[in-house]
C-alpha cells in the first residue's frame, strides 16, 4: 500500500512539472512578438540589432531633420545627444510630433535606417517617456524635474 502512494505521488509531481514547463513554453511563444525592448540611438549604433528584431527607439527629433516625401512618408533623425539614427515612417504622425521634442518609435533597424511602424510623441509640454529621459540624461541633454518622469 505504501509503495502505491509513493508511486502516485511521484506521478503527480511529474505531471505537474510537465504542465508547468508546457505552460511556460506556451506563454513565451505567445509573447515572442509582444515584447519590444527600448534602445537609444547610441545603443543602436554601438550594437546594431538584427534586421528582423522589433524594438523601440527613443530620443529627440533633430532640428531641421524632418523631410516629408511623397504621400505619407516622412524621414527624420532621432538623437540622444551621443548619436543620431535616421528614421523613415509611412503613416500619419501624431499632432504633437515636432523637432527638438521627445518621441518613441517602434520598428526595425534595416541597412542603417530605423523603419518605424508606429510613432508616439509626448502628450504635453512637461511629459518625457522614462526611457527617453534616461537615455538623454545619460548623454547630459536632459535632467529629470519633479513630475516630469514617465510612468
N, C-alpha and C positions, 0 to 999 in steps of 0.2 A: 504494500500500500504506500509506504514512504517513497519508494522508487518511482511510482506513478505520479505522485505530487511533484517530485523534483523534476521529472521529465516534462510535465505540464508547465511548470514554472519556467523552465529553460525555453520551451516553445513560445510561450507568451512574450518573453524578453526578446527573442529573435524576431518575432513578428512585429513587435513594437519598434525595434531598431530598424527593421526594413521599411516600415511605414514612415518613420522619421526621415530616413535617408531619401526615400522616394518623394516625400512632400517637399523637402529642402531642394531637391533637384528640380521639381516642377516649378517652385516659386522662382528659383534662379533663372530657369528657362523663360518663364513668363515676363520677367523683368529685364531681360537682356537688352531690349530697345528702350526701356523706360528710364534708364539711369544715364544721365548726362553729367559728365564731370565739367567743372569750371576751369578755364585756363586764361591767364593773362597773356598779352602779346609776347612778353619776354619769355614766358614759359614755352610758348608755341615755337618760337624761333630757336630756343635752346634745345628742345627735344620735340621735333615735328611729329605729330601723331600720324597714324596710318590714314590713307585717304578714305577708308571705309568707316573710321571711328566718328561717331556723332558726339559732339561736346558743345559746351557753351563758351563763348568768348566775351570778355567784358573790358571796358575801358572808356576813354573819352574819344569822341569823334573829332579827328584832327581838323584844325582850322583850314578852310579853303580846299577840303578834300572831297566834298560831295559833288559827284558828276552824274547827272541824270542822262540816261541813254534813251534808246528808242523804247516806247511802251512804258512798262512799269519797272524797268531795270535801273538800278541805282548802284553806283560804285562810290566807295568812300574808304577812308583809312581809320583804323582804331589804334589808339596808343595807350600805353600805361606810363609813358614818360621815358622808359628804358628801351622800348622797341615799338615798331609800328607794323601792323598787318593789314594788307589790302582786303577789302570785303566787297563781295558782289551780292546783291539781293534783288530778286524779282518779286514784286508784290507792292502792297500799299504800306507805306511807312506810318508809324504812329504820329499823331499830331504834334507831340512834344519832342520829336526827333529833330535835333539840330546840331550844328558844330559847337565844339567845346562843351558838350553835355554828355552825361553818362549814358551808356547803352549796354545791353546784353543781347547777344545773338546766339541762335542755335543752328548748327550746321556741321559741315565737313571742311577740312583743310586739304585742298587739292591743288597740286602744282604751284604752291606758294601763294594761293588765294583762298581766303575763307569764303565758301559758298554757303550763305545763310538761307535757311528755310523759314526762320522766324526772327523778328527784331522787336525787342522791347525797349522802351525809353523810360526815363524816370517819370514818375507820375506827378511830381510837383517840384518847386524850386529848392526844397530842402532835403528831399529823399535821394539817397545813393544806395544801390544794392550793396549788401555787405561784402560780397566777393569782389566787386569792382572797387569799393572803397579800400579794402585791404590791399589789393594789387597796386592801386595808385599811392596809397600811404607808404608802401614798401619802396616805391620809387621817389618818395618825397614830394609828390604832387598834390596830396590831399591830407587833411587832418580831420579825424572824427570830431564832430561837435556834439553837444548834448542833443538827443532827439534826432540825430542825423544818421543813425545807423539803420541798415536794413533789418527786417525781421527775420 
